[in-house]
């Protein structure tokens, strides 16, 4: 077995495909991007429930800067299908490698954790599982069903992989009727080869479009990380592509480099620029836009879902089907 460069053994084991790369220096973090980690009783209770059920969260695996704030409020984004991804995106802190077999008890454990936390809105995401015939779609469906059974008042948001070359996967998820279907575009198409090499931009746009076509009552959502070298015009073009796909909700946040082996930060986007982009996005017809340096797909997801429902009622006089 070849020897990996040791940029700390834990990181090398977590990202073996990046271990040989030269460090990618990023500019110093500005003062307005620093966050104080909260660790009060809510945080402790959330961690105990996650650990007791043997679950993974994207909060931990992706080193989210909002984890302390969310966990203190007993909000966590559950990551299913294991903790090892078959992709090797240049921005992502989730471990890459050969996944372990699926845990047949995972849907039940997630549903139990959602019930114990008393979540009004649950967010479920996953690693990419290119090794599975349906990309893990059937597990998403089982988790949704499990939550519905144990917590019938809880709304469910899924943040799925792109299901690239997995025909029939998306209908399995949509048939389980999540309240929000989220799939992140992540970056502009020009940067896909270097930032998201295992994905295809127009496949991701089409996935979002098909989700809405298959069930128009489901809210669709997508997000971009900024600061990877994209231009303003490229961001606006992605907005247009997402609106053409009838996406309801857009999130824009600052990319933060997980380790020196990951993609470098080209620049830190000022809060005022996020505000300006949000105004442009709202003008293009998104029902809801969240844009700030700390914005992430699942940050304040429950509050945002309430805003989405209100926006739909204001537009066409109807709430989300079944709610």
C-alpha positions, 0 to 999 in steps of 0.5 A: 500500500502506498504511503500517503503524505501525512498532513495529519494522519486523520486528514490523510485517512479521510481524504486519501485522494487529496493527500498528495496535493500541494497545500492550497493557501487561502487568504486570512479569514476576515473578522466578520467571518469568525464564529464562537462555538456554542455548547450549552445544554441544547447542544449537549442533548442533541449530541447525546441523541445523535450518538445514542442512535449511532447517527451521522450528521452533515453538521459534523462531517462537513465541519459546518460553522453553524453547528453550535448554533443549530445544535443548541436549538436541537436542530441537526441535519442527518446524513444517511447512507453511511459516512463515506462518499464515492465522490471526491469534490474539491470543496467537501470535508466528507470522507472519500473511499469505498463505502460500508454496507448499508445499515438496514436499521438506519431509517428507524434510528433517524426517525427515533432521533427526530422524535426524541429531538421533537423536530418540527422540520427534519432535514435529511441528506446523504453522501453520494453512493454511486455504488448503489443501483438507485443511488440510495433513493430507496433509503431516502424514501424509507427515512421519510416514511419512518419520520411520518410514522413516528412524528406525523406533524414533522415536515421533511426536507431532503438534500439529495445527491445528483443521482447521476446515471441512476434512472428511476431514482428520483421518482422513488424519492418524490413518491415518498412526498418530502415537503422540500426537495433540495439539491445543491448546484454548488458552483458555476458550470465553468468550475465543475471540472475542478470543484465538482468533477464527478458531477454534471451541471446540467444533470443537476439543473434537470434533476431539480426541474424533474422533481417539480414536474413529478410533483408540483406541490413539493418545494424545490431548493438549491444553493451555491457556494461563493468565493471559488473564483466565479464571476458575478455574471456566472452567478446570475446565469445560474440563477436564470437556469434555476428559475427556468427549472422552477426552483423556489428557494435559492441559498448563497453562502461563503465557501470555507476551506476545510483543510489546506488540501481542499480547493483554495478560497479565491476571495471572501464575499462581503456581506453587502455583496450577498445582499445585492445578489439576494435582491437580484435573485428575488427580482428573478422570481425566487419565492425565497432567497437566503444569502449571507457568508454563513448561509448553508442549505439547512441553516434555519431550514424550519423557519425558511419552510414556514416562509416558503408556505407563506409565500406560496399562499400569497401567490396562489392562495394555497398552502403546501399539499397535505400541510 
